[in-house]
Amino acid sequence: MAAPRAYWKGTLKLSLVSCPVALYPASTTVEKTRFHMINRETGNRLKQQMVDTETGDIVEGDQKGRGYEVSKGKYVEIEKDELEAVQIESNHTIDIDAFVPESEIDKRYLDHPYYIRPDGKAGIDAFAVIRDAMKDQDRVALARIVLTNREHVIAIEPL
């Protein structure tokens, strides 16, 4: 089995200390069994279509858009350029904001586990200093990262 590929590469930053790091998925779906919807009569795979909820008509790709529901059943259409204007650009930095006791992290908010490790020899020492300090103080780092054009708050714990 091949080594996992980094999901994200960037810099871990704590005040004036920074080091290059990479995120790797802690779980995989490679072994997951996947089922597809099929037509029982023909055995052919089915595909989904977008359907207008009011008219029941099939909506073609060039007619699809995005909208924000302002009240029940009333939408304001958002243009593609408007969406692009508010997208967050990734600066490829994990900014550590605070250190908290692990007991203050509600596990219900944790959803996608990743491993983080130094990316190359240049960051090994700085990474080790941050990791060992968290381990010695029994703390978890709260940080911000931009993934897929959205900012996420992450918890970094030494393992």
C-alpha positions in Angstrom: 0.0 0.0 0.0 1.4 3.4 -0.9 2.1 6.1 1.7 -0.7 8.6 2.2 -0.4 11.8 0.2 -0.5 15.1 2.1 -3.9 16.7 2.0 -2.6 20.1 2.7 0.9 21.8 3.0 1.7 25.1 4.6 3.1 26.7 7.7 2.4 26.2 11.4 2.7 29.6 13.0 2.9 30.5 16.7 3.9 34.1 17.3 7.3 34.5 15.7 7.9 30.7 15.4 6.9 29.0 12.2 7.7 25.7 10.5 6.6 24.0 7.3 4.0 21.2 7.9 1.8 18.8 6.0 -1.7 17.5 7.0 -2.4 13.8 6.3 -5.8 12.1 6.7 -6.0 10.0 9.8 -8.7 7.8 8.3 -9.3 6.5 4.9 -12.2 5.5 2.8 -10.1 3.2 0.5 -11.4 0.1 2.2 -15.0 1.3 2.3 -17.6 -0.7 0.4 -19.6 1.5 -1.9 -23.0 0.7 -3.3 -24.7 2.4 -6.3 -28.3 2.8 -7.2 -29.2 0.6 -10.2 -32.3 -0.2 -12.3 -33.4 -3.7 -11.1 -34.7 -4.6 -14.5 -31.7 -3.6 -16.6 -28.9 -3.6 -14.0 -27.8 -0.2 -15.3 -26.6 2.5 -12.9 -29.0 5.3 -12.2 -28.1 9.0 -12.2 -29.7 11.9 -10.3 -31.4 14.8 -11.9 -32.2 18.3 -10.6 -35.9 18.8 -10.5 -37.8 22.1 -9.9 -39.8 21.5 -6.7 -42.8 23.5 -7.8 -43.1 22.5 -11.5 -41.6 19.1 -11.4 -39.6 19.9 -14.5 -36.0 18.7 -15.0 -33.6 21.6 -14.7 -30.6 21.6 -17.1 -27.1 22.5 -16.0 -27.1 26.0 -17.5 -30.3 26.9 -15.6 -28.9 25.9 -12.1 -27.9 28.7 -9.8 -27.3 29.4 -6.1 -29.8 31.1 -3.8 -30.1 32.2 -0.2 -33.5 31.6 1.5 -34.6 34.9 3.0 -38.0 33.6 4.1 -40.0 30.4 3.6 -39.8 29.6 -0.1 -38.4 33.0 -1.1 -34.9 33.1 -2.4 -32.4 35.8 -3.5 -30.2 34.5 -6.4 -26.5 34.9 -5.8 -24.4 35.3 -8.9 -21.2 33.3 -9.4 -19.0 36.5 -9.3 -20.6 37.4 -6.0 -19.7 34.0 -4.5 -16.1 34.4 -5.8 -15.8 37.8 -4.3 -16.5 36.5 -0.8 -14.4 33.3 -1.0 -11.5 33.1 1.5 -8.1 32.8 -0.1 -5.8 30.3 1.6 -2.6 31.8 2.9 -1.4 28.2 3.6 -0.9 29.0 7.3 -2.2 27.3 10.4 -2.4 30.2 12.9 -2.3 29.1 16.5 -4.5 31.4 18.6 -4.6 29.8 22.0 -3.7 26.8 24.2 -6.4 25.2 26.3 -6.7 22.1 28.5 -7.9 19.1 26.6 -10.9 18.9 28.9 -12.2 22.2 27.5 -12.6 20.7 24.0 -16.1 19.3 23.4 -15.5 16.1 21.3 -18.9 16.6 19.6 -17.3 19.4 17.5 -14.5 17.2 16.1 -15.3 15.7 12.8 -12.3 15.1 10.5 -9.1 13.8 12.1 -5.7 14.6 10.5 -2.1 14.0 11.4 0.2 17.0 11.2 3.9 16.6 10.8 6.9 18.7 9.8 7.4 19.0 6.0 11.1 18.6 5.4 14.1 18.9 7.7 13.8 22.7 8.1 10.8 22.5 10.5 11.6 19.5 12.6 13.2 21.4 15.6 10.5 24.2 15.7 7.7 21.6 15.3 9.2 19.5 18.2 9.4 22.6 20.5 5.7 23.3 19.9 4.7 19.7 20.2 6.7 19.0 23.4 5.5 22.2 25.1 1.9 21.2 24.5 2.6 17.7 25.8 4.5 19.0 28.9 1.7 21.4 29.7 -1.1 19.0 28.8 -2.6 21.5 26.4 -4.3 21.5 23.0 -3.7 24.3 20.5 -6.7 26.0 19.0 -5.9 27.3 15.5 -7.4 28.5 12.3 -6.8 27.1 8.8 -8.4 27.7 5.4 -9.4 24.5 3.6 -11.6 24.5 0.5 -12.2 28.2 0.7 -13.6 28.1 4.2 -11.9 29.0 7.5 -12.0 26.2 10.1 -11.1 26.2 13.8 -9.0 23.2 14.5 -7.7 21.5 17.6 -4.1 20.3 17.5 -3.1 17.8 20.1 0.2 16.1 20.6 0.2 12.4 20.1 
